[in-house]
Amino acid sequence: MFLVTGATGDIGRRVVRLLREQQHSVRAFVRLTSRYGELEHRGAEIFIGDLRREKDIAKACRGVQYIISAHGSDSDALNLDYRANIELIDQAKANGLQHFVFISVLGANRGYEDAPVFKAKRAVENYLAASGINYTILRPAGLASNLLTLAERFRETGLYLLIGDPKNRTSIVSTDDLARIVVDSVKVPGALNQIFSVGGPEILLREDIPQIFSRIFNRQPIVINSPLVTVDGLRGILGLINPEAKQALGTFRTLLSNEFFCRKDEIAQLEQTFNFPLETLESFLRRYLAV
Ligand SMILES: NC(=O)c1ccc[n+]([C@@H]2O[C@H](COP(=O)([O-])OP(=O)(O)OC[C@H]3O[C@@H](n4cnc5c(N)ncnc54)[C@H](OP(=O)(O)O)[C@@H]3O)[C@@H](O)[C@H]2O)c1
């Protein structure tokens, strides 16, 4: 039995689909408010709970052999990115788990002081690696599925908002490829107790993205390039009324102000270990946007 947290998220629901296609039994950890109909329809066992509650985590972990931690947090890095994962690892240890797959983030090991999600991910990586449990840690760059809404907006308006340096490099990964890597991690020998940077096959500049949209929709892009000080201004104002949101914006600012790309040798190692060619961003978008 696989336990998948974040089962209704962009990665999680693709992971559940793949596992069910391969006839594995899956327990999907969802909230009562989550949109989990599709997972149920595919034959996943639905576990309703909240990852902020240790009791729910303990109950969800009973009888599972594999855990895939794929949940995210909007602004509660301490409880969701950190504590919930520590509790999942403790339960995994207590239950003699066979393999734990943790979705971290590219750059988790760079010591970004102002980004609570990155700090939480790094602390969890360390805790998992020292736990004695079989593990695979995946550090994805940005997900291609994040761009689908922006692409739809571009289709209608031709507009693209680019905050920060247009020359920053990125290795956006096909969310479907990432899900496949997640699922294969528990059985590919080269993935045992390893940490992988996960990106797409090409290093893009952020300014390449509106050009890709432009090719797909055959429309000239209108790029609005806003400087990072816009985010800083917003953070300053938010900090006065909502400190949690200010912290979340710290992670957002870190994402916008740094480069998140995988080296060629990292991509080659990934393709070799998991034995399939990674998909480009343009190919992913064309499949989903049917163009
Ligand atoms: N998106 C990216 O570009 C990116 C890049 C690198 C790494 N990652 C990492 O990849 C992982 C998955 O990202 P994603 O973009 O697929 O996530 P996502 O689409 O934002 O989904 C988040 C998931 O977490 C669940 N969740 C949130 N709070 C919860 C709670 N209190 N109890 C139970 N479930 C809860 C959500 O459930 P609901 O459906 O109920 O909201 C949802 O299923 C995250 O760990 C993220 O840090 C993402």
The ligand as an SDF file (V2000), in Angstrom:
LIG
                    3D

 48 52  0  0  0  0  0  0  0  0999 V2000
    4.9190   23.7790   -7.8400 N   0  0  0  0  0  0  0  0  0  0  0  0
    6.2190   23.8510   -8.0630 C   0  0  0  0  0  0  0  0  0  0  0  0
    6.7040   24.5010   -9.0080 O   0  0  0  0  0  0  0  0  0  0  0  0
    7.1740   23.0920   -7.1840 C   0  0  0  0  0  0  0  0  0  0  0  0
    8.5510   23.1680   -7.4350 C   0  0  0  0  0  0  0  0  0  0  0  0
    9.4300   22.4600   -6.6090 C   0  0  0  0  0  0  0  0  0  0  0  0
    8.9190   21.6870   -5.5630 C   0  0  0  0  0  0  0  0  0  0  0  0
    7.5680   21.6490   -5.3460 N   0  0  0  0  0  0  0  0  0  0  0  0
    7.0660   20.8260   -4.2190 C   0  0  0  0  0  0  0  0  0  0  0  0
    6.2730   19.7880   -4.7340 O   0  0  0  0  0  0  0  0  0  0  0  0
    5.2460   19.4370   -3.7920 C   0  0  0  0  0  0  0  0  0  0  0  0
    3.9010   19.4190   -4.4800 C   0  0  0  0  0  0  0  0  0  0  0  0
    3.7070   20.6380   -5.1610 O   0  0  0  0  0  0  0  0  0  0  0  0
    2.4010   20.8750   -6.0230 P   0  0  0  0  0  0  0  0  0  0  0  0
    2.6340   22.1370   -6.7960 O   0  0  0  0  0  0  0  0  0  0  0  0
    2.0150   19.6090   -6.7020 O   0  0  0  0  0  0  0  0  0  0  0  0
    1.3520   21.1640   -4.8500 O   0  0  0  0  0  0  0  0  0  0  0  0
   -0.0800   21.8160   -4.9650 P   0  0  0  0  0  0  0  0  0  0  0  0
   -0.6440   21.5910   -6.3340 O   0  0  0  0  0  0  0  0  0  0  0  0
    0.0060   23.1910   -4.4160 O   0  0  0  0  0  0  0  0  0  0  0  0
   -0.8950   20.8940   -3.9430 O   0  0  0  0  0  0  0  0  0  0  0  0
   -0.6910   20.9410   -2.5880 C   0  0  0  0  0  0  0  0  0  0  0  0
   -1.3410   19.6960   -1.9960 C   0  0  0  0  0  0  0  0  0  0  0  0
   -1.1460   19.6920   -0.5700 O   0  0  0  0  0  0  0  0  0  0  0  0
   -2.4180   19.4710    0.0450 C   0  0  0  0  0  0  0  0  0  0  0  0
   -2.5020   20.0870    1.3630 N   0  0  0  0  0  0  0  0  0  0  0  0
   -2.2290   21.3820    1.6810 C   0  0  0  0  0  0  0  0  0  0  0  0
   -2.4620   21.5770    2.9990 N   0  0  0  0  0  0  0  0  0  0  0  0
   -2.8880   20.3930    3.5130 C   0  0  0  0  0  0  0  0  0  0  0  0
   -3.2870   19.9520    4.8000 C   0  0  0  0  0  0  0  0  0  0  0  0
   -3.3080   20.7920    5.8630 N   0  0  0  0  0  0  0  0  0  0  0  0
   -3.6720   18.6640    4.9620 N   0  0  0  0  0  0  0  0  0  0  0  0
   -3.6890   17.8070    3.9120 C   0  0  0  0  0  0  0  0  0  0  0  0
   -3.3070   18.1580    2.6580 N   0  0  0  0  0  0  0  0  0  0  0  0
   -2.9190   19.4340    2.4630 C   0  0  0  0  0  0  0  0  0  0  0  0
   -3.4030   20.1230   -0.9270 C   0  0  0  0  0  0  0  0  0  0  0  0
   -4.7110   19.6490   -0.6660 O   0  0  0  0  0  0  0  0  0  0  0  0
   -6.0280   20.4770   -1.1810 P   0  0  0  0  0  0  0  0  0  0  0  0
   -6.3500   19.9160   -2.5460 O   0  0  0  0  0  0  0  0  0  0  0  0
   -7.0460   20.1810   -0.1550 O   0  0  0  0  0  0  0  0  0  0  0  0
   -5.6510   21.9460   -1.2380 O   0  0  0  0  0  0  0  0  0  0  0  0
   -2.8440   19.6430   -2.2480 C   0  0  0  0  0  0  0  0  0  0  0  0
   -3.2180   18.3060   -2.4960 O   0  0  0  0  0  0  0  0  0  0  0  0
    5.3570   20.4510   -2.6700 C   0  0  0  0  0  0  0  0  0  0  0  0
    6.0630   19.8580   -1.6120 O   0  0  0  0  0  0  0  0  0  0  0  0
    6.1630   21.5890   -3.2680 C   0  0  0  0  0  0  0  0  0  0  0  0
    6.9090   22.2720   -2.2950 O   0  0  0  0  0  0  0  0  0  0  0  0
    6.6910   22.3170   -6.1300 C   0  0  0  0  0  0  0  0  0  0  0  0
  1  2  1  0
  2  3  2  0
  2  4  1  0
  4  5  1  0
  4 48  2  0
  5  6  2  0
  6  7  1  0
  7  8  2  0
  8  9  1  0
  8 48  1  0
  9 10  1  0
  9 46  1  0
 10 11  1  0
 11 12  1  0
 11 44  1  0
 12 13  1  0
 13 14  1  0
 14 15  2  0
 14 16  1  0
 14 17  1  0
 17 18  1  0
 18 19  2  0
 18 20  1  0
 18 21  1  0
 21 22  1  0
 22 23  1  0
 23 24  1  0
 23 42  1  0
 24 25  1  0
 25 26  1  0
 25 36  1  0
 26 27  1  0
 26 35  1  0
 27 28  2  0
 28 29  1  0
 29 30  1  0
 29 35  2  0
 30 31  1  0
 30 32  2  0
 32 33  1  0
 33 34  2  0
 34 35  1  0
 36 37  1  0
 36 42  1  0
 37 38  1  0
 38 39  2  0
 38 40  1  0
 38 41  1  0
 42 43  1  0
 44 45  1  0
 44 46  1  0
 46 47  1  0
M  CHG  2   8   1  16  -1
M  END
$$$$
